[in-house]
Amino acid sequence: MMKIFCHSLCAPLACLGMLLAWRSPALATQATWTTLQGTTPAQVRITWWHAPASSATISWSTETQTQVNLVRLTRAGGLLEGDSSSDIVVESSRDGLYSGSAATGGAYYHHARVQGLAAGTRYDFVVESDGELSRRFHWRTAPKADPGEQSSFTLLYGGDSRTAHADRLRMNSLIAQLIGSDEALLAFVHGGDFVMRGDRWPDWELWLSHHEVATGADGRILPVVPARGNHDIGALYDEVFDEPGGAGLNYGAMRVGSELALVTLNTNISTAGDQALWMEANLPLLRASHRWLLAQYHQPMWPALKAPSPAKDLWVPLFEASDLDLVLESDGHVLKRTVPIRDGKHDESGVTYIGEGGLGAPLRLPKRDLWYLQSPGMTAPGLHITLLEVSPEELVIRTLGPAISETDFEPEGAREVLGSLAPWQVLIDGEVAQDWFAVGLAEGESAASRDWHTESSRSGAGGLARAWVRLPAEVLAGASELMLQVPRGVPLEVWLDGVSVARRAAWRSGPWWQYLKGRFAVQPVEYLALRSPGGLAAGQGVSLAIEIGLSPRARAGAGPRIELLADPVNLDDLSSSAPRLLDLWRLQPRLNGR
């Protein structure tokens, strides 16, 4: 295998990945979600809110409007794929056009509110729209919430899945892997910022399709317990999740078994007023009746990077008065665990806050010198998701990251094909642009002397740079594949021997200037697998050409750099690799023998 590194043409570009950024067989070789087309049910998901032992909202989308929308359910093992018979048939209770979707051809949501279910039971189901059936899915209802009924289970927690789509797919693949290996997993608690622009249907459409990747190989779905993030603006959030906690309110409490209560709050509406009054009335009651009391919301009270939420002065005293065991935060795009905090200082009787979102949003560097992140607390950059393993005896908090990340993916034992700083000289109208700088050229040396040629055109809105090089047969000896590293999310096209092998026509994410702030842990990049139609082992070499977009203020930097791996990394093995353990700790119950 060979890797080609195309460094820093557009270093400060918006962070958005492609499917091939982390290539596994499931992601690279076949469709991983149901296409939203016609009346075919797609984007199937489940939302939990108030009573997960006996109810759930099953939701899906269709591209066109449909008249008959329903769910067919049965207890485990009684439903065959494509079979229209079932034990329970529930018609949709709410259908409509997703806000803003008409501009792209339209899409419709369907919500079936299923009630009267048995606790702790697997249900298989298909959804149906105008006679078209989905594939078979299943989930397990929560344990009984009766006092005296003890149970053990696991919740999955994470947040901030917006923007970096390749990393989002990576984390969703990890979730699917965890589903397949842990029968105790019950639900997916999401701390918000699902998408970049919550008022844009294309953002939600892609998130919903990507969410299907987080389905187990056997069709098992983890119900989502959503919290609204600051990016999740507009009506679409309630259209996707069926108005959890009431339209525009989105706060409330959920009991999972008799052991745990999870409070979901909304940091995007008034944090005083009705929401604070609800907390004052309900937190003490939930504390008195549950061994474990947790809260989740988006903007942190004790952040690892940003300013605290305006809710801090009001909410933190309420958390401490009711002795919350654990608070789940998001928004910062870092990994953190605070020391126990009470009255603004480290106190072993205090409340611990974890987070802050690592499901695909651009990674940032935390402020490691904050007092509440010192040992036994911790903080680090990185993609992550947290398992909350609940039992009557203890709450185990286990944070995992993907098996490999871009920062890990560095070739060892590689030899250079071209110079490590191959020339990248930007030409506009045949002359070197004065507002750019070129690197890697020795005095008196020209780009032509290394047989690497580039040119560029640009305007106030950006432009294009083009580069091409001939890689001879001796360079490619033993290589079966090329890997190209490029800034994530930029428009580009790549040709091998004159045949287009990778193409993205337009910018795919938020404003590029967000990435000029110097807060990011790693340069946002992605990896593209390039396969020559004629094969790389034919002994004839290959011509490589690249056309890549430039941001308005980008400058040329070091690159491209081309390296041949002596010991190639097999990316196809990553989907089965064990995730990395990033943090592990335990909590003991405050109310022993409640």
Phi, psi and omega per residue, in radians:
M1 nan 2.597 3.065
M2 -2.171 2.523 3.003
K3 -1.961 2.407 2.994
I4 -1.979 2.149 3.104
F5 -1.733 2.084 3.065
C6 -1.869 1.586 -2.992
H7 -1.495 2.383 2.687
S8 0.843 0.753 2.819
L9 -1.204 -0.761 -3.074
C10 -2.220 1.097 -2.998
A11 -0.934 -0.753 -3.057
P12 -1.641 0.952 -3.036
L13 -1.739 2.790 3.135
A14 -1.084 2.545 -2.948
C15 -1.670 1.799 3.096
L16 -2.542 2.270 -3.089
G17 -1.766 2.976 3.020
M18 -1.911 2.960 -3.107
L19 -1.019 -0.571 -3.051
L20 -1.472 0.040 -3.130
A21 -1.090 -0.606 3.035
W22 -2.320 1.714 -2.886
R23 -1.612 2.150 2.968
S24 -2.220 2.899 -3.139
P25 -0.965 -0.686 -3.094
A26 -1.168 -0.618 -3.045
L27 -1.535 -0.540 -2.971
A28 -1.658 -0.395 -2.951
T29 -1.984 -0.145 -3.117
Q30 -2.695 2.854 3.085
A31 -1.136 2.435 -3.073
T32 -1.946 0.075 3.070
W33 -2.624 2.854 -3.119
T34 -1.361 2.247 -3.140
T35 -1.168 2.341 3.074
L36 -1.355 1.752 -3.010
Q37 -2.627 2.203 3.060
G38 1.033 -2.350 -3.126
T39 -1.690 0.134 3.139
T40 -1.172 2.168 3.093
P41 -1.120 2.299 -3.131
A42 -2.480 2.982 3.053
Q43 0.981 0.778 -3.114
V44 -1.249 2.327 3.097
R45 -2.650 2.896 3.122
I46 -2.213 2.411 3.073
T47 -2.046 2.308 2.986
W48 -1.820 2.544 3.050
W49 -2.487 -1.383 -2.931
H50 -1.598 -0.896 -2.998
A51 -2.261 1.338 -3.023
P52 -1.241 -0.183 3.084
A53 -1.324 -0.407 -3.040
S54 -2.274 -0.042 -3.068
S55 -2.603 2.828 3.068
A56 -2.880 2.696 2.990
T57 -1.861 2.071 3.095
I58 -1.747 2.182 -3.023
S59 -2.221 2.686 3.062
W60 -2.775 3.050 -3.098
S61 -2.222 2.673 2.922
T62 -2.326 2.667 3.139
E63 -1.290 -0.665 -3.123
T64 -1.920 2.784 3.138
Q65 -1.206 2.397 -3.122
T66 -2.205 2.724 -3.052
Q67 -1.725 -0.659 -3.092
V68 -2.018 1.951 -3.095
N69 -2.254 2.166 -3.064
L70 -2.693 2.908 3.090
V71 -2.051 2.389 3.056
R72 -1.979 2.090 -3.065
L73 -2.126 2.694 2.962
T74 -2.669 2.806 3.047
R75 -1.186 2.869 -2.942
A76 -0.819 2.333 2.983
G77 1.471 -0.051 -3.052
G78 -1.709 0.057 -3.040
L79 -2.169 2.170 3.097
L80 -1.710 2.500 -3.133
E81 -1.013 2.246 -3.139
G82 1.486 -0.098 3.130
D83 -1.423 2.349 -3.121
S84 -1.641 -0.019 3.099
S85 -1.527 2.642 -3.127
S86 -2.904 2.986 3.099
D87 -1.474 -0.602 -3.057
I88 -2.295 2.317 3.040
V89 -2.130 2.150 -3.131
V90 -2.147 2.113 3.083
E91 -1.351 2.675 3.110
S92 -1.102 2.498 -3.135
S93 -1.784 -0.191 -3.119
R94 -2.699 2.184 3.121
D95 -2.368 2.638 3.099
G96 3.131 3.031 3.112
L97 -1.466 2.211 3.063
Y98 -1.036 2.330 -3.131
S99 -1.016 2.266 3.094
G100 1.434 -0.106 -3.080
S101 -1.330 -0.336 -3.124
A102 -1.048 -0.507 -3.118
A103 -1.169 -0.373 -3.141
T104 -2.003 0.381 3.077
G105 1.868 -0.202 3.069
G106 1.650 2.574 3.019
A107 -2.758 2.621 -2.994
Y108 -2.226 2.450 3.077
Y109 -1.744 2.654 3.114
H110 -2.437 2.225 -3.131
H111 -2.175 2.166 3.053
A112 -1.967 2.018 -3.128
R113 -1.587 1.890 -3.048
V114 -1.707 2.238 -3.114
Q115 -2.298 2.994 3.098
G116 1.276 0.454 -3.121
L117 -1.478 2.790 3.089
A118 -1.477 2.452 -3.124
A119 -1.228 2.611 3.048
G120 1.045 0.618 -3.013
T121 -2.200 2.434 3.026
R122 -1.396 2.327 3.040
Y123 -2.122 2.244 3.000
D124 -1.654 2.573 -3.129
F125 -2.727 2.764 2.877
V126 -2.249 2.684 3.013
V127 -1.885 2.684 -3.022
E128 -2.411 2.335 3.038
S129 -2.303 2.047 -3.126
D130 0.820 0.803 3.049
G131 1.525 -0.212 3.108
E132 -1.572 2.272 -3.067
L133 -1.807 2.555 2.970
S134 -1.385 3.049 2.946
R135 -1.264 3.011 -3.079
R136 -1.419 2.392 3.048
F137 -2.208 2.955 2.993
H138 -2.714 2.785 3.024
W139 -2.621 2.991 3.122
R140 -2.070 2.308 3.088
T141 -1.226 2.789 -3.130
A142 -1.213 2.775 3.086
P143 -1.117 2.904 3.106
K144 -1.037 2.520 3.113
A145 -1.700 0.265 -3.108
D146 -1.262 2.412 3.060
P147 -1.014 2.436 -3.132
G148 1.610 -0.289 3.082
E149 -1.520 1.884 -3.131
Q150 -1.657 2.521 -3.096
S151 -2.655 2.788 3.052
S152 -2.195 2.475 -3.115
F153 -2.862 3.031 -3.123
T154 -2.275 2.359 3.001
L155 -1.913 2.547 3.084
L156 -1.794 2.310 -3.133
Y157 -2.237 2.388 3.031
G158 -2.910 3.040 3.123
G159 -2.739 3.002 3.028
D160 1.062 1.329 3.128
S161 -1.857 0.218 -3.077
R162 -1.345 2.847 2.829
T163 1.313 -1.132 -3.007
A164 -1.511 1.517 -2.933
H165 -1.163 -0.597 3.118
A166 -1.133 -0.762 3.108
D167 -1.174 -0.615 3.076
R168 -1.067 -0.773 3.094
L169 -1.106 -0.673 3.092
R170 -1.028 -0.824 -3.130
M171 -1.219 -0.627 3.073
N172 -1.132 -0.629 3.061
S173 -1.128 -0.668 3.085
L174 -1.116 -0.721 3.105
I175 -1.066 -0.777 3.104
A176 -1.048 -0.671 3.105
Q177 -1.115 -0.734 3.128
L178 -1.164 -0.665 3.102
I179 -1.026 -0.715 -3.106
G180 -1.251 -0.297 -3.059
S181 -1.954 -0.082 -3.047
D182 -2.396 1.733 -3.139
E183 -1.189 -0.324 -3.109
A184 -1.336 -0.247 -3.136
L185 -1.096 2.274 -3.100
L186 -1.960 -0.752 -2.965
A187 -2.698 2.875 -3.112
F188 -2.026 1.861 3.139
V189 -1.564 2.019 -3.032
H190 -1.957 2.165 -3.032
G191 -1.478 0.174 3.015
G192 1.755 3.097 -2.897
D193 1.012 0.995 3.074
F194 -1.101 -0.689 -3.027
V195 -2.355 2.969 3.141
M196 -1.304 -0.858 -3.120
R197 -2.138 1.781 -3.070
G198 -1.174 -0.241 3.127
D199 -1.707 0.186 3.130
R200 -2.009 2.067 -3.135
W201 -1.040 -0.707 -3.140
P202 -0.979 -0.587 3.106
D203 -1.136 -0.795 3.138
W204 -1.224 -0.651 3.135
E205 -1.012 -0.761 3.138
L206 -1.229 -0.703 3.115
W207 -1.063 -0.770 -3.111
L208 -1.108 -0.702 3.091
S209 -1.171 -0.763 3.111
H210 -1.106 -0.559 -3.131
H211 -1.086 -0.482 3.121
E212 -1.141 -0.419 3.080
V213 -1.109 -0.444 3.132
A214 -1.426 0.265 3.057
T215 -1.541 2.436 3.098
G216 -1.116 2.770 -3.112
A217 -1.049 -0.471 3.135
D218 -1.620 0.189 3.120
G219 1.569 0.158 -3.129
R220 -1.318 2.294 -3.138
I221 -1.979 2.383 2.959
L222 -1.591 2.099 3.049
P223 -1.006 2.485 3.129
V224 -1.612 2.341 2.970
V225 -1.934 1.713 -2.939
P226 -1.587 2.559 2.913
A227 -2.087 2.494 -3.086
R228 -1.469 2.250 3.099
G229 -1.684 2.985 -3.099
N230 -1.201 -0.366 3.054
H231 -1.479 -0.243 -3.060
D232 -1.540 0.950 -3.081
I233 -1.426 2.840 3.003
G234 1.556 3.142 -3.050
A235 -1.338 -0.337 -3.020
L236 -1.103 -0.576 3.119
Y237 -0.972 -0.833 3.135
D238 -1.253 -0.462 3.074
E239 -1.301 -0.535 3.111
V240 -1.341 -0.719 -3.021
F241 -1.937 0.196 3.043
D242 1.071 0.851 2.969
E243 0.947 0.969 -3.137
P244 -1.109 2.176 -3.120
G245 1.365 0.081 -3.125
G246 1.826 2.467 -3.059
A247 -0.990 2.154 3.102
G248 1.378 -0.177 -3.134
L249 -1.651 -1.122 2.978
N250 1.082 0.712 2.969
Y251 -2.390 2.696 -3.114
G252 2.911 -2.915 -3.090
A253 -2.341 2.632 -3.136
M254 -2.356 2.316 3.081
R255 -1.725 2.236 3.086
V256 -2.018 1.850 -3.013
G257 1.148 -2.893 3.111
S258 -1.578 -0.097 -2.986
E259 -1.626 -0.574 -2.888
L260 -2.267 2.423 2.958
A261 -2.111 2.309 3.114
L262 -2.014 2.099 3.117
V263 -1.720 2.231 3.061
T264 -1.898 2.196 -3.104
L265 -2.054 2.904 -3.069
N266 -2.154 1.892 3.131
T267 -1.483 0.112 -3.091
N268 -1.824 -0.086 3.010
I269 -2.001 -3.026 3.121
S270 -1.004 2.176 3.132
T271 -1.518 -0.049 3.021
A272 -1.840 -2.590 3.027
G273 0.988 -2.402 -3.021
D274 -1.070 -0.672 -3.113
Q275 -1.139 -0.766 3.125
A276 -1.161 -0.683 3.092
L277 -1.098 -0.680 3.094
W278 -1.081 -0.752 3.129
M279 -1.102 -0.782 -3.132
E280 -1.040 -0.628 -3.100
A281 -1.411 -0.607 -2.948
N282 -1.754 -0.547 -3.107
L283 -1.044 -0.789 3.117
P284 -1.086 -0.638 3.129
L285 -1.176 -0.731 3.126
L286 -1.172 -0.662 3.100
R287 -1.067 -0.740 -3.064
A288 -1.220 -0.388 -3.014
S289 -1.961 0.075 -3.092
H290 -2.383 2.453 3.094
R291 -1.174 -0.653 -3.122
W292 -2.124 2.259 3.095
L293 -2.196 2.073 -3.090
L294 -2.159 2.719 3.028
A295 -2.322 2.595 3.020
Q296 -2.358 2.601 3.061
Y297 -2.923 -3.086 -3.011
H298 -1.650 -1.149 -2.998
Q299 -1.379 2.226 -2.945
P300 -1.339 2.617 3.008
M301 -1.424 -0.640 -3.125
W302 -2.141 1.382 -2.986
P303 -1.339 2.666 3.057
A304 -1.572 -0.086 -3.088
L305 -2.580 -0.938 -3.000
K306 -1.486 -3.078 3.021
A307 -1.307 2.644 3.124
P308 -1.116 2.711 3.047
S309 -1.084 2.533 3.042
P310 -1.024 -0.293 -3.131
A311 -1.331 -0.156 -2.962
K312 -0.984 -0.846 -3.043
D313 -1.120 -0.455 -3.117
L314 -1.671 -0.727 -3.017
W315 -1.400 -0.715 -3.065
V316 -1.014 -0.787 3.073
P317 -1.046 -0.586 3.092
L318 -1.192 -0.703 3.087
F319 -1.070 -0.778 -3.078
E320 -1.236 -0.613 3.129
A321 -1.132 -0.561 3.132
S322 -1.751 0.163 3.049
D323 0.894 0.915 3.067
L324 -1.009 2.493 3.140
D325 -1.399 -0.664 -3.028
L326 -2.734 2.444 3.097
V327 -2.142 2.301 -3.069
L328 -1.844 2.093 -3.077
E329 -2.121 2.852 3.124
S330 -2.414 -2.713 2.963
D331 1.509 -0.506 -3.021
G332 -1.513 -0.345 -3.101
H333 1.110 0.650 3.063
V334 -2.440 2.930 3.025
L335 -1.707 2.303 3.121
K336 -2.658 2.647 2.941
R337 -2.482 2.113 -3.129
T338 -1.432 2.875 2.894
V339 -1.207 2.828 3.003
P340 -1.079 2.327 -3.021
I341 -2.163 2.332 3.004
R342 -2.574 2.340 3.140
D343 0.954 0.641 3.041
G344 1.308 0.314 3.109
K345 -2.587 2.901 3.116
H346 -1.129 2.137 -3.113
D347 -2.612 2.129 -3.070
E348 -1.074 -0.289 3.084
S349 -1.575 0.041 -3.017
G350 -1.461 -2.893 -3.059
V351 -1.833 2.373 3.099
T352 -1.756 2.409 -3.111
Y353 -2.069 2.270 3.117
I354 -2.171 2.897 3.124
G355 2.781 -2.572 0.019
E356 -2.187 0.795 3.078
G357 1.765 1.902 3.138
G358 -2.543 0.668 -3.089
L359 -1.715 0.226 3.074
G360 2.443 -0.232 3.080
A361 -1.191 2.742 -3.084
P362 -0.984 2.314 -3.086
L363 -1.283 2.554 3.133
R364 -2.218 2.912 3.096
L365 -1.680 2.144 -3.141
P366 -1.299 2.868 3.039
K367 -1.552 1.737 -2.999
R368 -1.296 -0.208 -3.071
D369 -1.596 0.033 3.141
L370 -1.170 2.394 -3.014
W371 -1.072 -0.608 -3.049
Y372 -1.431 -0.002 3.069
L373 -1.879 0.094 3.088
Q374 -1.350 2.859 -3.136
S375 -0.955 2.339 0.215
P376 -1.471 0.114 2.992
G377 -1.314 -3.123 3.133
M378 -2.873 2.824 3.016
T379 -2.736 2.674 -3.130
A380 -2.926 2.732 2.975
P381 -1.403 2.752 3.019
G382 2.460 2.623 2.998
L383 -1.123 2.478 -3.112
H384 -2.865 2.791 2.995
I385 -2.548 2.627 -2.985
T386 -2.103 2.317 3.020
L387 -1.671 2.226 3.068
L388 -1.871 1.766 -3.043
E389 -1.651 1.858 -2.953
V390 -1.750 2.276 2.999
S391 -2.549 2.925 3.105
P392 -1.098 -0.467 -3.037
E393 -1.512 -0.589 -3.071
E394 -2.839 2.851 3.019
L395 -2.012 1.976 -3.136
V396 -1.691 2.212 -3.120
I397 -1.939 1.963 -3.052
R398 -2.123 2.007 -3.116
T399 -1.822 2.272 -3.057
L400 -2.113 2.651 2.997
G401 -2.178 2.899 3.127
P402 -1.099 2.765 -3.035
A403 -1.084 -0.499 -3.117
I404 -2.615 2.560 3.111
S405 -2.246 2.991 -3.137
E406 -1.004 -0.610 -3.122
T407 -1.244 -0.426 3.071
D408 -1.403 -0.456 -2.975
F409 -1.432 1.262 3.126
E410 -2.072 2.245 -3.086
P411 -1.216 2.350 3.044
E412 -1.948 2.480 -3.106
G413 1.262 0.363 -3.118
A414 -1.477 2.535 3.038
R415 -1.962 2.576 -3.063
E416 -1.336 2.413 3.025
V417 -1.583 -0.870 2.954
L418 -1.921 3.082 3.111
G419 -1.032 2.616 -3.098
S420 -1.090 -0.411 2.999
L421 -2.104 1.224 3.127
A422 -1.075 2.597 -3.019
P423 -1.153 2.385 3.002
W424 -2.301 1.620 -3.091
Q425 -1.946 2.125 -3.023
V426 -1.600 2.170 -3.130
L427 -1.944 2.371 3.032
I428 -2.179 2.132 -3.086
D429 0.940 0.663 3.056
G430 1.442 -0.014 -3.126
E431 -2.177 2.620 3.118
V432 -1.133 2.231 -3.125
A433 -1.204 2.292 -3.070
Q434 -1.264 -0.427 -3.107
D435 -1.621 0.233 3.037
W436 -2.034 2.838 3.004
F437 -2.220 2.588 -3.142
A438 -1.971 2.559 3.141
V439 -2.281 2.846 3.012
G440 1.559 0.030 3.138
L441 -1.783 2.228 3.025
A442 -1.264 2.809 -3.122
E443 -1.021 2.263 3.129
G444 1.431 -0.027 -3.101
E445 -1.596 2.563 3.107
S446 -2.047 2.832 3.108
A447 -1.037 -0.648 -3.086
A448 -1.106 -0.466 -3.100
S449 -1.184 -0.348 3.088
R450 -1.879 0.134 3.060
D451 1.055 0.604 3.068
W452 -2.217 2.136 -2.983
H453 -2.119 2.436 3.104
T454 -2.422 2.728 2.987
E455 -2.666 2.914 -3.085
S456 -2.680 2.660 2.927
S457 -2.341 2.533 -3.116
R458 -2.667 2.837 3.105
S459 -2.459 -3.023 3.133
G460 -1.094 -0.381 -3.129
A461 -1.712 0.176 -3.116
G462 1.988 -2.809 -3.129
G463 3.137 -2.781 -3.104
L464 -2.288 2.537 2.957
A465 -2.099 2.524 -3.122
R466 -2.226 2.460 3.105
A467 -2.489 2.580 3.087
W468 -2.592 2.627 -3.100
V469 -2.708 2.618 3.056
R470 -1.768 2.136 3.095
L471 -1.770 1.942 -3.051
P472 -1.253 2.908 -3.058
A473 -1.047 -0.671 -3.101
E474 -1.159 -0.496 3.076
V475 -1.213 -0.621 -3.053
L476 -1.587 0.076 -3.079
A477 -0.956 2.166 3.125
G478 1.433 -0.075 -3.118
A479 -1.550 2.398 3.089
S480 -1.952 -0.161 -3.031
E481 -2.745 2.593 3.017
L482 -1.864 2.454 3.014
M483 -2.063 2.202 -3.113
L484 -1.937 2.197 3.043
Q485 -1.746 2.214 -3.134
V486 -2.368 2.775 3.025
P487 -1.013 2.400 -3.011
R488 -1.257 2.325 2.980
G489 1.583 0.024 -3.072
V490 -1.509 2.655 3.007
P491 -1.193 2.431 -3.108
L492 -2.803 2.861 2.933
E493 -2.576 2.454 -3.116
V494 -2.205 2.375 3.112
W495 -2.119 2.419 2.944
L496 -2.047 2.132 -3.094
D497 0.891 0.716 3.061
G498 1.390 0.006 -3.141
V499 -1.861 2.226 3.129
S500 -1.177 2.147 -3.104
V501 -2.053 -0.152 3.077
A502 -2.723 2.349 -3.086
R503 -2.654 2.389 2.974
R504 -2.482 2.143 -2.888
A505 -1.537 -0.324 -3.001
A506 -2.580 2.793 3.025
W507 -1.028 2.468 -2.985
R508 -2.066 0.142 -3.062
S509 -2.591 -2.842 -3.008
G510 -1.251 -3.075 -3.055
P511 -1.002 2.321 -3.098
W512 -1.110 -0.449 -3.044
W513 -1.242 -0.215 3.038
Q514 -1.016 -0.454 -3.005
Y515 -1.661 0.250 3.050
L516 -1.684 0.061 -2.983
K517 -1.538 -0.097 3.048
G518 1.230 0.408 -3.066
R519 -1.785 0.012 -2.927
F520 -1.668 2.480 -3.025
A521 -1.235 -0.646 -3.124
V522 -2.420 2.671 3.048
Q523 -1.096 2.147 -3.125
P524 -1.167 2.039 -3.101
V525 -2.376 2.938 3.026
E526 -2.489 2.826 -3.112
Y527 -2.026 2.262 3.118
L528 -1.969 2.274 3.059
A529 -1.520 2.196 -3.088
L530 -2.018 2.161 3.133
R531 -2.086 2.173 3.126
S532 -1.362 2.300 3.116
P533 -0.963 -0.568 3.141
G534 -1.515 -0.071 -3.092
G535 1.451 2.637 -3.100
L536 -1.622 -0.192 -3.065
A537 -1.755 0.283 -3.080
A538 -1.377 -0.121 3.076
G539 1.380 0.331 -3.090
Q540 -2.082 0.022 -3.101
G541 1.324 -3.093 -3.107
V542 -2.679 2.551 3.036
S543 -1.704 2.259 -3.133
L544 -2.003 2.275 3.059
A545 -2.288 2.484 -3.123
I546 -2.298 2.385 2.947
E547 -2.192 2.178 -2.988
I548 -2.398 2.515 -3.104
G549 -1.330 2.614 3.106
L550 -2.043 2.390 3.014
S551 -1.321 2.803 -3.084
P552 -0.995 -0.545 -3.059
R553 -1.985 0.186 -3.124
A554 -1.210 2.645 3.055
R555 -2.174 2.654 3.122
A556 -1.201 2.453 3.138
G557 -2.255 -2.763 -3.098
A558 -1.236 2.302 3.066
G559 2.367 3.057 -0.071
P560 -1.237 2.729 3.052
R561 -2.087 2.348 -3.068
I562 -2.128 2.234 -3.114
E563 -2.354 2.508 3.077
L564 -1.779 2.180 -3.109
L565 -1.385 2.233 3.030
A566 -1.378 -0.525 -3.137
D567 -2.258 1.449 -2.989
P568 -1.097 2.594 3.022
V569 -1.563 2.263 -3.140
N570 -1.550 1.728 -3.101
L571 -1.162 -0.423 -3.118
D572 -1.156 -0.324 -3.136
D573 -1.479 -0.147 -2.982
L574 -1.179 -0.581 -3.055
S575 -1.118 -0.395 3.136
S576 -1.813 0.078 -3.131
S577 -1.340 2.553 3.126
A578 -1.223 2.429 3.090
P579 -1.167 2.790 3.136
R580 -1.539 2.412 3.051
L581 -1.446 2.087 -3.104
L582 -1.776 -0.520 -3.116
D583 -2.794 2.508 3.123
L584 -2.598 2.201 3.089
W585 -2.757 3.023 -3.012
R586 -2.361 2.583 3.005
L587 -2.075 2.471 3.024
Q588 -1.733 2.617 -3.115
P589 -1.108 2.512 3.043
R590 -1.349 -0.569 -3.019
L591 -1.960 1.306 -3.123
N592 -1.090 2.280 3.095
G593 1.222 0.350 -3.077
R594 -0.493 nan nan
